[in-house]
Amino acid sequence: MRRLRVVGLFLALLSLALLLVLAAQAGAPKPEPNKVKQTAKPVRTLAMDGPRVAYMRSDRRVGVWNVVTGATSTIEGTYPSSGSKFGYGSGEVAIAGTRIALITRFVTGNTMQTQERLYTASMGGSARQIGKLTNHSSSDVGACDVPGSGYSFGNWIGGLVGSGKILAVSSWESDSAATTGERLRYVTSTGLRTMVSGPGAVVSQAANGGHIAVLRSTDAWPAYQGPAKQGTPMVGVYSTDGTLLGEIALNVPLPNPCGYPISMIRIALSGNQLVVLRLDIPQAGSLTSRVEVYDWRTGALVHVWPLALGHGSPGADRLVVYGRVAVLSGDSFRLRLLDLTTGKAVTIAASEASSPATIGSRGLVYAGNPYKVGGGPGKLVFVPTAKLRAMLR
């Protein structure tokens, strides 16, 4: 009889434990699922601030998607038609709160004649052009062993960045080997306001926490085809009033203008971290990659994380960062996440090559663009922060 009581007590306790486990599971919050938004055309570039994602489609139409509420609004106006018959079109987009800025860029001919227009808008409103139309060309990079022997002429605008209350952009002029009139400017609702002047003002590449990072090398700017020989790349970090807070000389060797090696860099800001994606091509068909993490306040190199990204030639490779997570996307490799503290890297298998991505406090958003003639529709995929953390454990 005593044995039966013990067995009964054991079974009762086991049943109670199972009930507690089931109750805990029932009450536990379920992980937020991925969200997908279909777009009428492929998405070529995008940017994120808080829950909002601004994206530019292949037809240059710009929309804003709220990943929390699912609401979508379109930036109205005639901005895509300006220059739409001017050859190949591309552009940039940035978002800061409910304010959006965008650049439409159109290129034609062997001279790479390019026209750019800068617009600003409030979410759900109409785009308003600010500043003047730019017009520049680069027909000849000159003799590789004679710096400044090529041809580049006109005025440029690029490096559109946004975060919090900041929308900023760089502009400059070129005349053969020289650049002049360099400016780092705020993008306001009514125009442009200069915050930094001189060679150190170009080209803006990232904004975070009230700071703007400028990569001081027009040669590192993909849209620039100028002939000027550049020195060792420098990064300047500025406050919102234009004060230079930090300056870092990147440990990147000068490229061989007549061949290999070639080095390309991308930069991003996250708090006190300056994150640098370095792409080195020692010889044709070979690519080595690594991410360097600096403390921009002191210039100290904190981490170096080697990466295996592929062996193609870098072109549209991108780097975006939020907190301790870096997102890398490009033509020659699939979408990657990198933990900047531990160096752990993972691939998001669902990503398509050469599709842009962005990251913010809510999570990651990347584009899934089709590979077919005519482009077809596209899509945006939102991956919540909790899932990103789980992937990097």
C-alpha positions as CSV (number, residue, x, y, z in Angstrom):
1,M,0.0,0.0,0.0
2,R,2.8,2.4,0.9
3,R,4.5,1.7,-2.5
4,L,1.2,2.5,-4.3
5,R,1.0,5.8,-2.4
6,V,4.6,6.7,-3.4
7,V,3.9,5.9,-7.1
8,G,0.7,7.9,-6.9
9,L,2.5,10.9,-5.4
10,F,5.2,10.7,-8.1
11,L,2.6,10.6,-10.9
12,A,0.8,13.6,-9.4
13,L,4.0,15.6,-9.2
14,L,4.9,14.6,-12.7
15,S,1.5,15.7,-14.0
16,L,1.8,19.0,-12.1
17,A,5.2,19.6,-13.7
18,L,3.9,18.9,-17.2
19,L,1.0,21.3,-16.6
20,L,3.4,24.0,-15.5
21,V,5.6,23.5,-18.5
22,L,2.6,23.6,-20.9
23,A,1.3,26.8,-19.2
24,A,4.7,28.5,-19.4
25,Q,4.9,27.6,-23.1
26,A,1.4,28.9,-23.7
27,G,2.1,32.1,-22.0
28,A,5.6,32.7,-23.6
29,P,5.6,35.4,-26.3
30,K,6.0,34.0,-29.8
31,P,8.9,35.3,-31.8
32,E,7.9,38.0,-34.2
33,P,7.6,36.5,-37.7
34,N,9.3,37.9,-40.9
35,K,7.2,40.2,-42.9
36,V,7.2,40.5,-46.7
37,K,6.0,43.4,-48.8
38,Q,5.6,43.1,-52.6
39,T,6.7,46.0,-54.8
40,A,5.7,46.7,-58.4
41,K,9.3,47.0,-59.5
42,P,12.6,45.7,-58.2
43,V,14.1,47.7,-55.3
44,R,17.5,49.3,-56.1
45,T,18.3,51.1,-52.9
46,L,16.8,51.6,-49.5
47,A,17.4,53.1,-46.0
48,M,15.9,52.7,-42.6
49,D,15.3,54.9,-39.5
50,G,13.3,53.5,-36.6
51,P,10.4,51.4,-38.0
52,R,10.3,53.2,-41.4
53,V,12.1,52.0,-44.6
54,A,12.4,54.3,-47.5
55,Y,13.0,52.5,-50.8
56,M,13.6,53.4,-54.4
57,R,12.4,51.1,-57.2
58,S,14.0,50.6,-60.5
59,D,11.7,53.3,-62.0
60,R,12.9,55.7,-59.4
61,R,9.6,55.8,-57.6
62,V,10.1,56.1,-53.8
63,G,7.9,54.6,-51.1
64,V,8.0,54.3,-47.3
65,W,7.1,51.1,-45.5
66,N,6.5,50.9,-41.8
67,V,7.6,47.4,-40.7
68,V,5.6,47.6,-37.4
69,T,2.2,48.8,-38.7
70,G,2.6,47.6,-42.3
71,A,1.5,51.0,-43.6
72,T,2.9,52.1,-46.9
73,S,3.0,55.6,-48.5
74,T,4.4,56.9,-51.8
75,I,6.4,60.0,-52.4
76,E,4.4,61.8,-55.0
77,G,5.7,64.3,-57.7
78,T,7.3,64.3,-61.1
79,Y,10.8,63.5,-59.9
80,P,11.3,60.2,-61.9
81,S,10.4,61.8,-65.2
82,S,13.2,64.4,-65.0
83,G,15.9,62.9,-67.2
84,S,14.1,59.6,-67.7
85,K,15.1,59.6,-71.4
86,F,18.7,60.4,-70.5
87,G,20.0,56.9,-70.5
88,Y,20.7,54.6,-67.5
89,G,19.0,55.7,-64.3
90,S,19.9,55.1,-60.7
91,G,19.7,57.1,-57.5
92,E,20.0,57.3,-53.7
93,V,17.5,57.6,-50.8
94,A,17.8,58.5,-47.1
95,I,15.3,58.8,-44.3
96,A,15.3,60.7,-41.0
97,G,12.1,60.3,-39.0
98,T,9.3,61.2,-41.3
99,R,11.6,63.2,-43.7
100,I,12.9,61.7,-46.9
101,A,15.6,62.9,-49.3
102,L,16.4,61.3,-52.7
103,I,18.7,61.8,-55.6
104,T,17.9,60.8,-59.2
105,R,20.9,60.1,-61.3
106,F,20.9,59.6,-65.1
107,V,23.9,58.7,-67.2
108,T,24.5,58.5,-71.0
109,G,27.2,58.1,-73.6
110,N,30.9,57.2,-73.5
111,T,31.6,60.4,-71.7
112,M,29.5,59.2,-68.8
113,Q,27.6,62.4,-68.9
114,T,25.5,62.5,-65.8
115,Q,22.7,64.6,-64.4
116,E,21.6,64.5,-60.8
117,R,18.7,66.1,-59.0
118,L,18.2,66.3,-55.2
119,Y,14.6,66.2,-53.8
120,T,13.2,66.3,-50.3
121,A,9.7,65.4,-49.0
122,S,7.7,64.5,-45.9
123,M,6.3,61.0,-45.7
124,G,3.1,60.8,-47.8
125,G,3.8,64.2,-49.4
126,S,5.2,65.4,-52.7
127,A,8.9,65.6,-53.7
128,R,10.3,69.1,-53.9
129,Q,13.6,69.7,-55.8
130,I,16.2,71.7,-53.9
131,G,19.5,72.9,-55.2
132,K,20.4,73.0,-58.8
133,L,20.7,70.3,-61.4
134,T,24.2,68.8,-61.6
135,N,25.9,68.0,-64.8
136,H,29.3,66.3,-65.0
137,S,31.2,63.9,-67.3
138,S,34.4,61.8,-67.2
139,S,35.5,60.8,-70.6
140,D,39.1,59.9,-70.0
141,V,40.9,58.6,-66.9
142,G,44.2,59.6,-68.5
143,A,47.6,57.8,-68.4
144,C,47.7,55.5,-65.4
145,D,51.3,56.6,-64.6
146,V,50.6,60.4,-64.9
147,P,48.3,61.6,-62.1
148,G,46.0,64.3,-63.2
149,S,46.3,63.5,-66.9
150,G,42.7,62.5,-67.3
151,Y,39.5,64.4,-67.9
152,S,36.7,65.1,-65.4
153,F,34.5,68.1,-65.5
154,G,31.3,69.4,-63.8
155,N,29.5,69.5,-60.5
156,W,28.6,66.5,-58.4
157,I,26.3,65.6,-55.6
158,G,26.3,62.3,-53.7
159,G,26.7,60.5,-50.4
160,L,23.1,61.0,-49.2
161,V,22.7,59.9,-45.5
162,G,20.1,60.1,-42.9
163,S,19.5,59.3,-39.2
164,G,17.3,60.8,-36.4
165,K,17.0,64.4,-37.3
166,I,19.9,64.5,-39.8
167,L,19.7,64.4,-43.6
168,A,23.0,65.3,-45.2
169,V,24.8,65.2,-48.6
170,S,28.2,66.1,-50.1
171,S,28.7,68.2,-53.2
172,W,31.8,69.3,-55.2
173,E,33.1,70.4,-58.5
174,S,35.8,69.0,-60.7
175,D,38.0,70.5,-63.4
176,S,40.4,67.9,-64.8
177,A,42.6,66.7,-61.9
178,A,41.3,69.2,-59.2
179,T,38.2,69.3,-57.0
180,T,36.9,72.5,-55.6
181,G,33.9,73.9,-53.8
182,E,33.6,70.9,-51.5
183,R,30.7,71.1,-49.1
184,L,29.0,68.9,-46.6
185,R,25.4,70.1,-46.3
186,Y,22.3,69.7,-44.3
187,V,19.2,68.9,-46.4
188,T,16.4,70.9,-45.0
189,S,12.8,71.2,-46.2
190,T,13.6,74.4,-48.0
191,G,17.1,74.1,-49.2
192,L,20.8,73.2,-48.4
193,R,22.8,74.6,-45.4
194,T,26.5,74.2,-45.4
195,M,28.1,72.7,-42.3
196,V,31.6,71.8,-43.5
197,S,33.7,73.3,-46.4
198,G,36.9,72.2,-48.0
199,P,38.4,68.9,-49.1
200,G,37.5,67.2,-45.9
201,A,33.8,67.6,-46.6
202,V,33.5,64.9,-49.3
203,V,32.1,62.3,-49.5
204,S,29.6,61.7,-46.7
205,Q,28.9,58.0,-46.2
206,A,27.1,57.3,-42.9
207,A,25.1,59.0,-40.2
208,N,24.3,57.7,-36.7
209,G,23.6,59.2,-33.2
210,G,24.0,62.8,-34.3
211,H,27.3,62.1,-36.1
212,I,28.2,62.1,-39.8
213,A,31.2,60.1,-41.2
214,V,32.9,61.4,-44.3
215,L,35.2,59.3,-46.4
216,R,37.8,61.8,-47.6
217,S,38.5,60.3,-51.0
218,T,36.5,61.0,-54.2
219,D,38.3,58.1,-55.7
220,A,36.5,55.8,-53.2
221,W,33.1,57.2,-54.4
222,P,31.7,54.8,-57.0
223,A,30.0,57.5,-59.1
224,Y,33.2,59.5,-59.4
225,Q,35.4,58.7,-62.4
226,G,37.9,61.5,-61.9
227,P,41.6,61.2,-62.7
228,A,43.1,62.7,-59.5
229,K,45.5,60.6,-57.6
230,Q,44.2,60.0,-54.0
231,G,46.2,59.6,-50.9
232,T,45.6,57.2,-48.0
233,P,41.9,57.2,-47.3
234,M,40.9,59.3,-44.2
235,V,37.6,59.3,-42.4
236,G,36.4,62.4,-40.5
237,V,33.5,62.2,-38.0
238,Y,31.6,65.4,-37.5
239,S,28.9,66.6,-35.1
240,T,25.7,68.2,-36.2
241,D,27.3,71.7,-35.9
242,G,30.1,70.8,-38.2
243,T,32.7,70.2,-35.5
244,L,35.4,67.6,-36.3
245,L,35.2,65.1,-33.5
246,G,37.5,62.4,-34.8
247,E,39.8,61.6,-37.7
248,I,41.1,58.1,-38.6
249,A,43.7,57.2,-41.2
250,L,42.6,53.8,-42.6
251,N,45.3,51.2,-43.0
252,V,44.7,50.7,-46.7
253,P,47.6,50.6,-49.1
254,L,47.6,53.0,-52.1
255,P,46.4,51.2,-55.2
256,N,48.5,50.6,-58.2
257,P,47.0,52.9,-60.8
258,C,48.3,50.8,-63.7
259,G,47.1,47.4,-62.4
260,Y,46.9,45.4,-59.3
261,P,46.6,45.4,-56.3
262,I,43.3,47.3,-56.0
263,S,41.6,48.2,-52.7
264,M,38.1,49.4,-52.2
265,I,36.4,50.4,-48.9
266,R,33.0,51.0,-47.5
267,I,32.3,52.6,-44.1
268,A,29.5,52.8,-41.5
269,L,28.9,54.3,-38.1
270,S,27.4,52.6,-35.0
271,G,27.7,54.6,-31.8
272,N,31.4,55.1,-31.1
273,Q,32.4,52.5,-33.7
274,L,33.6,53.2,-37.2
275,V,33.2,50.1,-39.2
276,V,35.2,49.6,-42.4
277,L,34.6,46.9,-45.0
278,R,37.9,46.4,-46.9
279,L,37.9,44.7,-50.3
280,D,41.4,43.9,-51.7
281,I,42.1,42.5,-55.2
282,P,45.7,41.4,-55.3
283,Q,45.3,40.0,-58.8
284,A,42.6,39.4,-61.4
285,G,39.9,37.0,-60.2
286,S,41.0,37.1,-56.6
287,L,39.3,39.0,-53.7
288,T,40.1,39.1,-50.0
289,S,37.8,40.8,-47.6
290,R,37.8,41.9,-43.9
291,V,35.9,44.1,-41.6
292,E,37.9,46.5,-39.4
293,V,36.3,48.1,-36.3
294,Y,37.7,51.4,-34.9
295,D,36.9,53.5,-32.0
296,W,36.5,56.8,-33.9
297,R,37.1,58.9,-30.7
298,T,40.6,57.6,-30.2
299,G,41.4,56.1,-33.7
300,A,42.2,52.7,-32.0
301,L,41.7,49.6,-34.1
302,V,39.5,47.4,-31.9
303,H,38.7,44.3,-34.1
304,V,39.7,42.8,-37.4
305,W,37.4,40.1,-38.8
306,P,38.5,38.3,-42.0
307,L,35.6,37.3,-44.3
308,A,35.2,34.9,-47.2
309,L,32.9,36.8,-49.5
310,G,33.7,35.4,-52.9
311,H,36.1,36.0,-55.8
312,G,34.3,38.4,-58.0
313,S,35.1,42.1,-58.7
314,P,33.5,44.3,-56.1
315,G,31.0,46.8,-57.5
316,A,27.7,47.3,-55.7
317,D,29.0,45.9,-52.4
318,R,27.4,47.6,-49.4
319,L,27.9,47.8,-45.7
320,V,25.3,48.9,-43.1
321,V,25.5,48.6,-39.3
322,Y,23.3,48.9,-36.3
323,G,24.5,48.2,-32.7
324,R,26.9,45.3,-32.9
325,V,25.5,43.8,-36.1
326,A,26.9,44.5,-39.5
327,V,25.1,43.6,-42.7
328,L,27.1,43.0,-45.9
329,S,25.6,42.6,-49.4
330,G,27.1,42.6,-52.8
331,D,27.3,41.3,-56.4
332,S,29.8,38.5,-55.6
333,F,28.3,37.1,-52.4
334,R,25.0,36.5,-50.6
335,L,23.7,38.6,-47.7
336,R,25.8,38.2,-44.6
337,L,25.4,39.2,-40.9
338,L,28.5,39.8,-38.8
339,D,28.7,40.2,-35.1
340,L,31.2,43.0,-34.6
341,T,32.0,41.8,-31.1
342,T,32.6,38.1,-31.6
343,G,33.3,38.0,-35.4
344,K,30.7,35.3,-36.0
345,A,29.3,35.6,-39.5
346,V,26.1,33.9,-40.9
347,T,24.5,33.9,-44.3
348,I,20.8,34.6,-44.8
349,A,20.1,32.0,-47.4
350,A,16.9,33.5,-48.7
351,S,18.7,36.6,-49.9
352,E,19.4,37.2,-53.6
353,A,22.8,38.4,-54.7
354,S,23.2,42.1,-55.5
355,S,20.0,43.0,-53.6
356,P,20.4,46.0,-51.2
357,A,19.8,45.7,-47.5
358,T,19.5,48.0,-44.5
359,I,19.3,47.6,-40.7
360,G,17.9,49.6,-37.8
361,S,16.6,49.3,-34.3
362,R,13.7,47.1,-35.4
363,G,15.6,44.7,-37.5
364,L,16.9,44.0,-41.0
365,V,15.2,44.7,-44.3
366,Y,16.5,43.4,-47.6
367,A,15.2,43.4,-51.2
368,G,14.6,40.3,-53.2
369,N,14.9,41.2,-56.8
370,P,14.1,38.9,-59.7
371,Y,16.5,37.7,-62.3
372,K,14.6,38.0,-65.5
373,V,14.2,40.3,-68.5
374,G,12.0,43.2,-67.8
375,G,12.6,43.1,-64.1
376,G,9.2,42.0,-62.9
377,P,7.9,42.8,-59.4
378,G,10.2,42.9,-56.4
379,K,9.8,42.4,-52.7
380,L,11.1,43.6,-49.3
381,V,11.7,41.2,-46.4
382,F,11.8,42.3,-42.8
383,V,13.6,40.2,-40.2
384,P,13.1,41.3,-36.6
385,T,16.0,42.0,-34.3
386,A,15.2,39.0,-32.1
387,K,15.8,36.7,-35.0
388,L,19.0,38.3,-36.0
389,R,20.3,37.9,-32.4
390,A,19.3,34.2,-32.5
391,M,21.2,33.7,-35.8
392,L,24.4,35.1,-34.3
393,R,24.4,33.2,-31.0
